Each structure stands twice: as structure tokens, then as C-alpha cells.
Amino acid sequence: MRPDQSVVHRKVFAPWYDTETVCFISIVFLFLVFLFSLAGVSVCGENSEFREHVWVPVFLLFASCIALVSITIRLTRRYIVRYQNRYLKDFPSDGLE
């Protein structure tokens, strides 16, 4: 994230792919991929013809879990920083009076 070019206000802005809306949409999509991969692992476990291809749904399972955890951590950190900054604005900037 880079700072805004305005001289008076220098606030950091996120690109469109890192906004909260896109992150929530990604979380929903990754959760659906996670469920789909669980169904694939189940099918591979039941049918002996597909057992050699079980690596595909397992790979999808781990990839979706890693991405899901990563996005969730990013959003959690963002909310924590926003919550902490809200209370830091109450203090005077020139020190304690």
C-alpha cells in the first residue's frame, strides 16, 4: 500500500483486490472449494478406481485452507489495527498534559 499523493492528508489506501469486500468474497469462495475438496476425498475413499487420484482433492483441500487462513489473518490484523487506532486518537499528540 502506498500513501496518497495529497500534501495535506497522507492516508494509505488499499488496491481493489485487497479490499474487505473482495476478501469476504474470497473467503466464501475458498470455503466452497474446501467443501468440494472434502467431497472429492470422500469419493476417492469410497471408490477404488479413484484412489490413485486422491492427491487432487487433497491438494485443493490444503491450498484452500492455506489461502483461507491467510486472508482471515489479514482481515483480523486489519480490524485489530483499526480498533487500536480508534483509541489512540483520543490522546494528545504533544504528550501528556
N, C-alpha and C positions, 0 to 999 in steps of 0.2 A: 504494500500500500504506500502510495506516495502522497506528500502533502499537497493541498490545494495551492495554486499559484497566487492567490489573493494576498495582498500585503497585510491587510488588517486581520483577517482570520485565517489561521493555518490549521485546518482540520483535516484529518486523514479520512479518505473515502475508499470504500471497497469496490473492486471491479464487480461487474454484474454477476459473474459466476461465483462470487463469494458472498452474496447477499443472504440474508436469513431465509427468504422465500425459497431460493434455489437450494439452500442447504436442507430445508424441511422437505422439499420435493425429492431430493436425492435420498434422504433417509427413508421416505416411504417406498421409493423405487427399490432401494437396496434391501429393505425388509421383504418386499415381494420376491426379489431374486433369492434371498435366503430361504424363504418358504418353498420356492420352486426347486431349489437345490436339495432341500430336505426330502421332497417328494421323489426326486431323482435317485437319491441314495437309497430310499426305501424300495423303489422299483428294482434297482440293481441288486439289492439284497434278496429280493424275492425270486427273481428270475435268474437262473444260472447262465443263460446266454449273454447277459449284460454285465456279468461280474468283472470281466476284463476292462470294461469301460467305466468303472466306478470312479476313476480318477477325475472325470469331467465334472460330475456334480460335486465332488469333494473340493475340487479347485474353486468352483463357483461359491461353495459354502464359505471357504476360508477367505476368498477375495472380498466377498460381500461383507463378511464380519469385520475384516480389517478396515475397509472403507467406512463402514457404518460406525465403528468405534472412533475412527479418526475425525469424522465430521461431527460426531456427538461431543468429542473433547473440544474441538474448535468452537462449537456453539456455547458449550459450558464456560470455557475461558472468556469468551466474549461477554457473556452475561455477568460473570463474576467481576470483570474489569469495569463494566458499565455500572454495576451495583456499588463497587468501591468508589468510583469516580463521583457518583452522585453525592456521597457523604463527604468527600474531600473538598468539594466546592464550598462547603459551609465554613471552612477555616479561612482566616485572613492570610493573604499571600506574603505579607511583610513580617510575619512572625506572631508570636503570642502577645497580646496586649494586656 
